[in-house]
């Protein structure tokens, strides 16, 4: 599957031969949109890194809260 492409322009068509060998696929690429997507991905990864400590704290608090609710239910039902 060898692509045929011209990458000099802002938008470029790429022609692929499909795996069945009896048809072709045409894809259009935009350098501007590709750069925007890469920037958005990088920002998303940075944001995830920044939010990771708070997410961990929230997850631990949620787990602690669930255990406390279970403990209270068990304590009410407990008969020595």
C-alpha positions as CSV (number, residue, x, y, z in Angstrom):
1,X,0.0,0.0,0.0
2,X,2.2,2.8,-1.2
3,X,0.7,6.3,-1.0
4,X,1.1,8.8,-3.7
5,X,1.2,12.3,-2.3
6,X,2.2,15.9,-2.8
7,X,3.1,17.6,0.5
8,X,4.2,21.0,-0.8
9,X,0.7,22.5,-0.5
10,X,-1.4,23.4,2.6
11,X,-3.9,20.7,1.8
12,X,-2.7,17.6,0.0
13,X,-4.5,14.6,-1.5
14,X,-3.1,11.1,-0.9
15,X,-4.1,8.2,-3.1
16,X,-3.9,4.7,-1.5
17,X,-4.5,1.4,-3.3
18,X,-6.9,-0.6,-1.1
19,X,-6.0,-4.0,0.4
20,X,-8.3,-5.7,-2.1
21,X,-6.2,-4.3,-5.0
22,X,-9.2,-3.6,-7.2
23,X,-9.9,-0.1,-5.8
24,X,-8.3,3.0,-4.5
25,X,-8.8,5.3,-1.4
26,X,-8.4,9.0,-1.5
27,X,-7.5,10.9,1.7
28,X,-7.1,14.7,2.1
29,X,-4.7,16.1,4.6
30,X,-4.5,19.6,5.9
31,X,-1.2,20.8,7.4
32,X,-3.0,23.6,9.4
33,X,-5.5,21.1,10.9
34,X,-2.8,18.6,11.7
35,X,-0.8,21.3,13.6
36,X,-3.9,22.3,15.5
37,X,-4.6,18.7,16.4
38,X,-1.0,18.1,17.6
39,X,-1.2,21.3,19.7
40,X,-4.5,20.2,21.2
41,X,-3.1,16.8,22.0
42,X,0.0,18.3,23.7
43,X,-2.2,20.7,25.8
44,X,-4.4,17.8,26.8
45,X,-1.5,15.7,27.9
46,X,-0.1,18.7,30.0
47,X,-3.6,19.2,31.5
48,X,-3.8,15.5,32.5
49,X,-0.4,15.7,34.2
50,X,-1.5,18.8,36.1
51,X,-4.8,17.3,37.2
52,X,-3.4,13.8,38.1
53,X,-2.6,14.6,41.8
54,X,-6.1,16.0,42.4
55,X,-7.7,13.0,40.6
56,X,-5.7,10.7,42.8
57,X,-6.8,12.5,46.0
58,X,-10.5,12.5,44.8
59,X,-10.3,8.8,44.0
60,X,-8.8,8.0,47.4
61,X,-11.5,10.2,49.1
62,X,-14.2,8.4,47.2
63,X,-12.9,5.0,48.2
64,X,-12.6,6.1,51.9
65,X,-16.2,7.4,51.8
66,X,-17.5,4.1,50.4
67,X,-15.6,2.2,53.1
68,X,-17.0,4.5,55.8
69,X,-20.6,3.9,54.5
70,X,-20.1,0.1,54.5
71,X,-18.6,0.3,58.0
72,X,-21.6,2.2,59.4
73,X,-24.0,-0.3,57.8
74,X,-22.1,-3.2,59.2
75,X,-21.9,-1.5,62.6
76,X,-25.7,-1.1,62.8
77,X,-26.3,-4.7,61.8
78,X,-23.7,-6.1,64.2
79,X,-25.0,-8.2,67.1
80,X,-22.3,-9.4,69.5
